[in-house]
Amino acid sequence: MAKRSRYRNQSKVYSEPKTPFGRERLDAELKLCGEFGLRCKREIWRSQFTLRKIRATARSLLALDEKDPRRMFEGEALLRRLTRIGLLDEEHQTLDHVLA
């Protein structure tokens, strides 16, 4: 039997809010849980964290030149991924629409 390593690269999946008991934030999270049928607040934090990372990537790519190979390659990959998960339509295939 082959040996398996116990080490894995761990990446952060969610981030907790800085103020744990902000009244407005708690009310908004409770409303989101009820509207979308989420189990716990951690699922809200996870989706917000994912969207935050996507928007940060889009901002960094928009800062590059339009003909930059990194912007072209990673931008197309980001747009494909967002279309696949249903966050972006086929007609809105630009990085500007990711931030809109």
TIMAR-216185 format. One line per field, with one value per residue: x, y, z of N, C-alpha, C, O in turn; residue number from 1; residue in one letter. Coordinates in nm, 3 decimals. Example, Ala and Ser with C-alpha at 12.3 -4.5 7.8 and 13.67 -1.06 7.14 Angstrom:
2
neast <- (1.319,1.285);
nnorth <- (-0.569,-0.225);
nup <- (0.780,0.708);
caeast <- (1.230,1.367);
canorth <- (-0.450,-0.106);
caup <- (0.780,0.714);
ceast <- (1.320,1.290);
cnorth <- (-0.330,0.003);
cup <- (0.780,0.787);
oeast <- (1.424,1.341);
onorth <- (-0.332,0.114);
oup <- (0.846,0.804);
seq <- (1,2);
type <- (A,S);
//
This chain:
100
neast <- (0.084,0.053,0.216,0.060,0.080,0.034,0.021,-0.127,-0.200,-0.349,-0.614,-0.777,-1.125,-1.340,-1.408,-1.439,-1.656,-1.533,-1.648,-1.824,-2.088,-2.248,-2.536,-2.684,-2.557,-2.603,-2.884,-2.911,-2.778,-2.940,-3.172,-3.079,-3.021,-3.278,-3.399,-3.254,-3.230,-3.009,-2.787,-2.625,-2.446,-2.187,-2.196,-2.289,-2.073,-1.878,-1.964,-1.954,-1.682,-1.577,-1.685,-1.558,-1.289,-1.305,-1.381,-1.159,-0.959,-1.055,-1.032,-0.752,-0.676,-0.796,-0.639,-0.414,-0.257,-0.455,-0.365,-0.198,-0.058,-0.110,-0.343,-0.521,-0.524,-0.582,-0.808,-0.996,-1.019,-1.131,-1.377,-1.494,-1.518,-1.697,-1.920,-1.976,-2.051,-2.276,-2.290,-2.249,-2.375,-2.392,-2.392,-2.272,-1.978,-1.736,-1.468,-1.545,-1.815,-1.801,-1.743,-1.961);
nnorth <- (-0.117,0.220,0.500,0.782,1.129,1.339,1.605,1.898,2.164,2.427,2.648,2.957,2.969,3.119,3.440,3.588,3.843,4.170,4.309,4.140,4.166,4.353,4.533,4.601,4.444,4.185,4.172,4.192,3.959,3.761,3.800,3.728,3.457,3.354,3.415,3.278,3.025,2.936,2.748,2.841,3.124,3.110,3.015,3.238,3.411,3.270,3.284,3.562,3.602,3.463,3.613,3.855,3.791,3.735,3.986,4.138,4.019,4.084,4.364,4.393,4.286,4.464,4.685,4.635,4.663,4.657,4.484,4.316,3.998,3.847,3.965,3.909,3.624,3.538,3.690,3.592,3.333,3.386,3.501,3.282,3.104,3.243,3.250,2.980,2.914,3.064,3.337,3.532,3.654,3.535,3.749,3.956,3.962,4.090,4.235,4.462,4.424,4.241,4.383,4.545);
nup <- (0.000,-0.081,0.066,0.207,0.217,0.498,0.487,0.365,0.139,0.279,0.226,0.283,0.338,0.420,0.568,0.882,1.012,1.110,1.324,1.554,1.651,1.509,1.464,1.226,1.034,1.133,1.111,0.832,0.750,0.865,0.718,0.462,0.508,0.550,0.306,0.103,0.204,0.358,0.568,0.781,0.917,0.827,0.568,0.431,0.476,0.338,0.070,0.034,0.069,-0.151,-0.365,-0.307,-0.357,-0.632,-0.736,-0.660,-0.814,-1.070,-1.058,-1.038,-1.282,-1.459,-1.417,-1.561,-1.890,-2.192,-2.392,-2.262,-2.206,-1.975,-1.873,-2.081,-2.088,-1.817,-1.774,-1.961,-1.858,-1.606,-1.682,-1.814,-1.600,-1.431,-1.596,-1.614,-1.351,-1.333,-1.271,-1.455,-1.763,-2.107,-2.281,-2.147,-2.139,-2.030,-1.836,-1.706,-1.650,-1.450,-1.224,-1.209);
caeast <- (0.000,0.132,0.205,0.002,0.126,-0.071,0.029,-0.203,-0.200,-0.477,-0.645,-0.887,-1.251,-1.429,-1.352,-1.539,-1.664,-1.448,-1.731,-1.910,-2.227,-2.304,-2.681,-2.728,-2.502,-2.675,-3.017,-2.897,-2.742,-3.059,-3.261,-3.022,-3.040,-3.417,-3.435,-3.189,-3.230,-2.875,-2.785,-2.560,-2.382,-2.062,-2.222,-2.293,-1.936,-1.805,-2.001,-1.901,-1.537,-1.553,-1.712,-1.455,-1.169,-1.330,-1.378,-1.020,-0.889,-1.099,-0.972,-0.609,-0.662,-0.833,-0.531,-0.313,-0.284,-0.550,-0.294,-0.111,-0.095,-0.167,-0.482,-0.602,-0.537,-0.653,-0.940,-1.084,-1.044,-1.223,-1.509,-1.547,-1.557,-1.817,-2.032,-2.005,-2.125,-2.401,-2.288,-2.233,-2.445,-2.312,-2.385,-2.192,-1.849,-1.625,-1.427,-1.621,-1.941,-1.777,-1.745,-2.088);
canorth <- (0.000,0.342,0.594,0.911,1.238,1.401,1.748,1.953,2.309,2.477,2.785,3.013,2.952,3.227,3.534,3.634,3.989,4.233,4.336,4.022,4.190,4.472,4.510,4.606,4.328,4.067,4.172,4.163,3.817,3.682,3.813,3.647,3.316,3.318,3.429,3.178,2.895,2.896,2.682,2.917,3.249,3.079,3.004,3.376,3.462,3.199,3.340,3.698,3.591,3.423,3.729,3.954,3.750,3.751,4.128,4.184,3.971,4.164,4.497,4.386,4.263,4.587,4.780,4.604,4.708,4.568,4.385,4.237,3.857,3.798,4.012,3.836,3.484,3.523,3.752,3.495,3.223,3.437,3.515,3.147,3.047,3.311,3.206,2.841,2.905,3.134,3.474,3.624,3.610,3.525,3.879,4.049,3.896,4.181,4.248,4.572,4.372,4.165,4.480,4.620);
caup <- (0.000,-0.093,0.177,0.172,0.301,0.578,0.469,0.254,0.132,0.326,0.186,0.359,0.267,0.459,0.665,0.977,1.017,1.211,1.441,1.560,1.690,1.447,1.453,1.086,0.963,1.180,1.050,0.689,0.737,0.896,0.603,0.355,0.544,0.527,0.164,0.019,0.270,0.399,0.698,0.887,0.874,0.762,0.425,0.381,0.477,0.233,-0.061,0.029,0.053,-0.289,-0.448,-0.280,-0.429,-0.776,-0.767,-0.647,-0.932,-1.183,-1.045,-1.070,-1.426,-1.529,-1.403,-1.662,-2.027,-2.260,-2.474,-2.176,-2.218,-1.848,-1.865,-2.179,-2.051,-1.689,-1.789,-2.028,-1.764,-1.504,-1.744,-1.836,-1.471,-1.384,-1.680,-1.580,-1.225,-1.350,-1.222,-1.567,-1.884,-2.229,-2.348,-2.066,-2.125,-2.013,-1.697,-1.647,-1.601,-1.326,-1.115,-1.211);
ceast <- (0.089,0.110,0.147,0.052,0.008,-0.075,-0.053,-0.189,-0.340,-0.496,-0.769,-1.015,-1.349,-1.354,-1.465,-1.542,-1.579,-1.525,-1.835,-2.057,-2.281,-2.450,-2.728,-2.682,-2.576,-2.815,-3.011,-2.864,-2.861,-3.158,-3.211,-3.039,-3.182,-3.454,-3.378,-3.179,-3.093,-2.878,-2.734,-2.494,-2.252,-2.080,-2.233,-2.152,-1.854,-1.836,-1.949,-1.751,-1.501,-1.575,-1.607,-1.327,-1.185,-1.321,-1.236,-0.937,-0.926,-1.039,-0.825,-0.587,-0.698,-0.723,-0.420,-0.354,-0.374,-0.482,-0.198,-0.152,-0.156,-0.313,-0.570,-0.628,-0.620,-0.793,-1.039,-1.117,-1.145,-1.364,-1.573,-1.597,-1.685,-1.939,-2.073,-2.084,-2.251,-2.404,-2.283,-2.304,-2.348,-2.294,-2.301,-2.054,-1.733,-1.591,-1.501,-1.752,-1.923,-1.788,-1.877,-2.193);
cnorth <- (0.124,0.433,0.725,1.015,1.299,1.551,1.791,2.104,2.357,2.619,2.830,3.009,3.064,3.321,3.586,3.786,4.047,4.265,4.226,4.051,4.321,4.449,4.506,4.483,4.201,4.058,4.136,4.015,3.727,3.685,3.727,3.497,3.271,3.320,3.317,3.041,2.846,2.840,2.771,3.041,3.222,3.063,3.142,3.432,3.398,3.258,3.483,3.697,3.555,3.541,3.838,3.920,3.767,3.897,4.184,4.141,4.053,4.304,4.495,4.363,4.388,4.693,4.756,4.659,4.608,4.457,4.299,4.090,3.799,3.840,3.933,3.693,3.467,3.585,3.658,3.378,3.265,3.448,3.379,3.085,3.110,3.273,3.064,2.830,2.990,3.276,3.577,3.568,3.601,3.661,3.981,3.988,3.995,4.192,4.363,4.524,4.288,4.260,4.556,4.553);
cup <- (0.000,0.027,0.127,0.271,0.378,0.560,0.347,0.256,0.170,0.275,0.261,0.276,0.301,0.553,0.752,0.977,1.130,1.339,1.453,1.588,1.635,1.413,1.307,1.009,1.004,1.119,0.902,0.666,0.765,0.780,0.486,0.383,0.514,0.380,0.079,0.085,0.309,0.540,0.808,0.828,0.799,0.611,0.361,0.371,0.366,0.096,-0.074,0.007,-0.090,-0.383,-0.429,-0.355,-0.580,-0.815,-0.757,-0.767,-1.054,-1.177,-1.082,-1.219,-1.506,-1.519,-1.506,-1.798,-2.099,-2.339,-2.393,-2.183,-2.091,-1.836,-1.961,-2.133,-1.923,-1.695,-1.855,-1.935,-1.656,-1.561,-1.770,-1.706,-1.419,-1.467,-1.643,-1.450,-1.225,-1.297,-1.334,-1.689,-2.001,-2.296,-2.273,-2.038,-2.122,-1.865,-1.628,-1.588,-1.473,-1.207,-1.107,-1.124);
oeast <- (0.188,0.000,0.180,0.063,-0.103,-0.164,-0.048,-0.167,-0.437,-0.405,-0.855,-1.014,-1.432,-1.250,-1.571,-1.442,-1.556,-1.472,-1.925,-2.143,-2.352,-2.484,-2.803,-2.757,-2.607,-2.859,-3.093,-2.916,-2.881,-3.221,-3.290,-3.069,-3.204,-3.531,-3.448,-3.124,-3.063,-2.962,-2.793,-2.488,-2.211,-1.990,-2.190,-2.115,-1.770,-1.746,-1.906,-1.698,-1.405,-1.492,-1.570,-1.262,-1.091,-1.260,-1.198,-0.853,-0.839,-0.998,-0.777,-0.490,-0.636,-0.715,-0.342,-0.469,-0.370,-0.536,-0.125,-0.270,-0.243,-0.397,-0.682,-0.741,-0.716,-0.884,-1.153,-1.231,-1.233,-1.461,-1.693,-1.703,-1.772,-2.050,-2.192,-2.174,-2.326,-2.512,-2.309,-2.296,-2.236,-2.192,-2.261,-2.020,-1.641,-1.674,-1.519,-1.798,-2.018,-1.838,-1.903,-2.305);
onorth <- (0.131,0.441,0.772,0.991,1.308,1.618,1.728,2.165,2.329,2.701,2.749,3.041,3.100,3.286,3.624,3.850,3.981,4.249,4.218,3.970,4.393,4.355,4.416,4.426,4.117,3.950,4.060,3.953,3.626,3.583,3.661,3.420,3.164,3.236,3.265,2.949,2.727,2.878,2.778,3.059,3.302,3.095,3.160,3.492,3.464,3.280,3.522,3.781,3.609,3.566,3.906,4.009,3.808,3.930,4.270,4.217,4.090,4.357,4.586,4.413,4.415,4.781,4.847,4.698,4.488,4.347,4.217,4.060,3.713,3.760,3.896,3.646,3.390,3.538,3.646,3.331,3.187,3.410,3.363,3.023,3.040,3.264,3.033,2.746,2.989,3.332,3.695,3.448,3.653,3.686,4.083,3.966,3.985,4.163,4.361,4.577,4.267,4.222,4.623,4.602);
oup <- (0.073,0.082,0.018,0.391,0.326,0.612,0.242,0.361,0.100,0.282,0.297,0.157,0.217,0.609,0.704,0.947,1.232,1.449,1.370,1.553,1.705,1.341,1.269,0.930,0.919,1.080,0.851,0.573,0.696,0.748,0.420,0.292,0.459,0.333,-0.009,0.024,0.295,0.621,0.917,0.707,0.715,0.534,0.247,0.271,0.305,0.016,-0.183,-0.066,-0.146,-0.471,-0.525,-0.411,-0.648,-0.917,-0.837,-0.816,-1.134,-1.281,-1.149,-1.276,-1.609,-1.604,-1.534,-1.819,-2.070,-2.351,-2.449,-2.168,-2.097,-1.795,-1.927,-2.139,-1.921,-1.627,-1.810,-1.934,-1.620,-1.495,-1.751,-1.702,-1.368,-1.414,-1.642,-1.439,-1.128,-1.279,-1.312,-1.716,-1.994,-2.360,-2.331,-1.922,-2.203,-1.778,-1.506,-1.487,-1.398,-1.101,-1.007,-1.113);
seq <- (1,2,3,4,5,6,7,8,9,10,11,12,13,14,15,16,17,18,19,20,21,22,23,24,25,26,27,28,29,30,31,32,33,34,35,36,37,38,39,40,41,42,43,44,45,46,47,48,49,50,51,52,53,54,55,56,57,58,59,60,61,62,63,64,65,66,67,68,69,70,71,72,73,74,75,76,77,78,79,80,81,82,83,84,85,86,87,88,89,90,91,92,93,94,95,96,97,98,99,100);
type <- (M,A,K,R,S,R,Y,R,N,Q,S,K,V,Y,S,E,P,K,T,P,F,G,R,E,R,L,D,A,E,L,K,L,C,G,E,F,G,L,R,C,K,R,E,I,W,R,S,Q,F,T,L,R,K,I,R,A,T,A,R,S,L,L,A,L,D,E,K,D,P,R,R,M,F,E,G,E,A,L,L,R,R,L,T,R,I,G,L,L,D,E,E,H,Q,T,L,D,H,V,L,A);
//
